[in-house]
Amino acid sequence: MAASETSRATGPMFRLPEAPAALRKRRVGVATALRYFGPGAIIASLTIGSGESILASREGAVFGYAVLWAVVVGCLAKGALVYASNRYITLTGEHPMRRFARVLPGPRGWFPIVLVVICFASFPGWASGVATALGDYLEALGAGSATLWAVGVLLLAAVLSFLGGYAVLEKVQVAIAGLMVVLVLVAVFVSNPDWLAALRGLLPVFPDYAPFVAERYPDVAATSVWVELAVFMGGLGGGMYDYIGYTGMLREKKWGMLGHRDAARIEDDLAAQDDRAPIPLSTEPEDVATARAWSRAPLFDMLAAFLALGVIAAAFMMNGATILGAQQQVPEENDVLTYQSQFFGVVAPVFEYFYIVAIVMVLFGTIYALWEAYSWTAYESLAAVSERVRARGQRGIRPVVYGWTGIIALLAILADLSFTDLVTPAAILGGVFACGIYGAGLLYIDKVNLPEPYRMGRTLRTLVALGSVFLTVCGVIAILELVEVIA
């Protein structure tokens, strides 16, 4: 095998290493597919505590079942985007950001720079927002000062993440994601939702706030419906501040070209080629078949992550409509997590303790995971335009990311802002708008640089294109409404 790979790397065409037998089978079982659920577990755990348990519950409370379609549309748009990005690095060994820096029209490197600015602006908002939500919840339980808890949790998670690294992180996140899926599904069925109304909610309509919102929550009612939905869509499944790092994490998995013994040299060779030249991947039938087999690995990882996220988001939204909406309760300000304990309490009071354990684990897991994910995002973005960053590696950029995110997040916590105030700009900019333009970039390099047999299939290309347009337009409108350019 080693001799074969060496001879392949020296030829005029790059060939992927042999794919595992499990990926080459025509039919793949669930157990086999779940073996490739790794980096996606980190992304799932990053958003379960915020985009799903907090924001989805809030949308259900203020809109009822009418926005369940947003869960489906959001998961399809972002899932296709993530798969296209991860598929590209698996087949080429090159992060899309590095290709963006050289190929997209305009000044060299402008696109990665725009994305990294958005990402760095978003990092502290999500870190401080989730820490604040957890601190507020622990204070509501009578455990002490919300500010002290938020600061302590943020710092503890940063230290543990810095020392633990990827191997420990992945195992922790798989356990957390699995626990939350089980608990939230139990809560949905015992809450006895209106299933007919839930089915109608899958049809896309522009919603109105429930009548009680204007009377009991005037600040929420004063928020544009478009901004409210955009924040949810931004939190659902994560954003580019997560996804750029998500793609980079695949280097640890060694899938496809990333597992080639000469992977580093191949990436350098690609960087030295003419920017618009097709990537020299072998188009021999057996090599194309190998590429298709390898493309299943990131597909299985993405499907597991976004199916879990979609189920959890829909479950929390339905419980928000069934329970919180009926009682005219909206997660907001310092109570973004307090009301959700009722979701499990409808079964028996003891289930509220399960909620406490699960939500604390999930939120701490979110804060723990974001440090490593953000470090990968920063590295892949900056390495696309800087030889110095590439030489330092992902570990070398971590102190910068930890320092920037930690200091700004601590200042935000001490400013006593609410969860919604902290995450709104990050969710719209990094979770919606940046995803849309990143998808457009993927479509461009797929057409310009990949040989035809390696390009996205028609279905994937269509989903990425539609998702990119949808997310970009939503992001632009929400930004303009947020800064009151339009009303």
C-alpha angles and dihedrals in degrees: 000000000000091000091049093052092048093053091046094052092054095054126092092258129057116233126192120239116260113286120237114268090245091062093048094058116107091226121038123194127225092253091055092047092051090055086073095051102110121106089032090061089062092052091047092052091045092062106029091080095050117014094038111028097034109026097034091051090050093050091050091051096049100034104024117213092329096100101048085110088068090065092054095043093044094050092047094048097044095037091055090047093051094046093049091051095046092044090055095054091043093054098039107025088229126110112237090234091065091052091045090057092061108028111041115094116259135044112352112268097005096127098054089045092054091049095047091050090053091046095049089048089052100046098077094042094060095038093052093038096056092041090051092049091052092045092051091049094050090049089051087055089055095252097130141267116001092212094052091048092049093050093044095048092047093052095041092051091048093052094046092047092049091052098036104051128186103316095059092038095057095052093048093050094049090055093046094048092048094049093050093050092054095046097046093048091054089050093052097055097045092049089066100221126198097264094188092054089047090055091050088052090066089070109090111248132152104248135216126218115264111263094250093058096075092050101042102025108031093164091057092046089051090061114095112255088228092054091046091053093043091055089052092047089049093052094043108100094345132273142253090292083068103030099056087054091042089060091046092052089066087077085075091054095054093217119169116329089359087070095051112119088233096042095129093050092046091054090050090048090053090051090053094054128094106285096234097038118113113260105257099243115154113256094197109132094244091051093048088051089052090051091051090051092050091048087066092069096066089037093058091045092051095044093052092048098046096040088055091046093047093050093047094046092048091047094051091044092051092048089048090055096041100043111015096038091050090053093041093240122146125188103237144131107000095349103065092126106022099085096048092074086079089067091073095030091069087076097048135320091256090066090068087070089055088054092052092052094043098047094046090050093047096047093046088047089052093053091043094051099044094068094061094039092050091048090055091046092051093046097049092045097048095037088060090067105022130064089192092059091047089053092051093049129207092301090054094056095048097088090055093050094044092047096047096043095041098048096045092042092051091051090049092051092049089050086067096230120163126250091254093049091051100047103035099085092041093048094050098041102035101022100046116010097039091048090055096052092042089057090052089053091052091053090051098052091041090060098037103039111023121082110245097255089055098049124107116281119248094261095050092044091051093048092049092047095048092042092050093052092045095048095043094050093044091049095049094048092047092049092050091048093045092055089041096242087132128021 
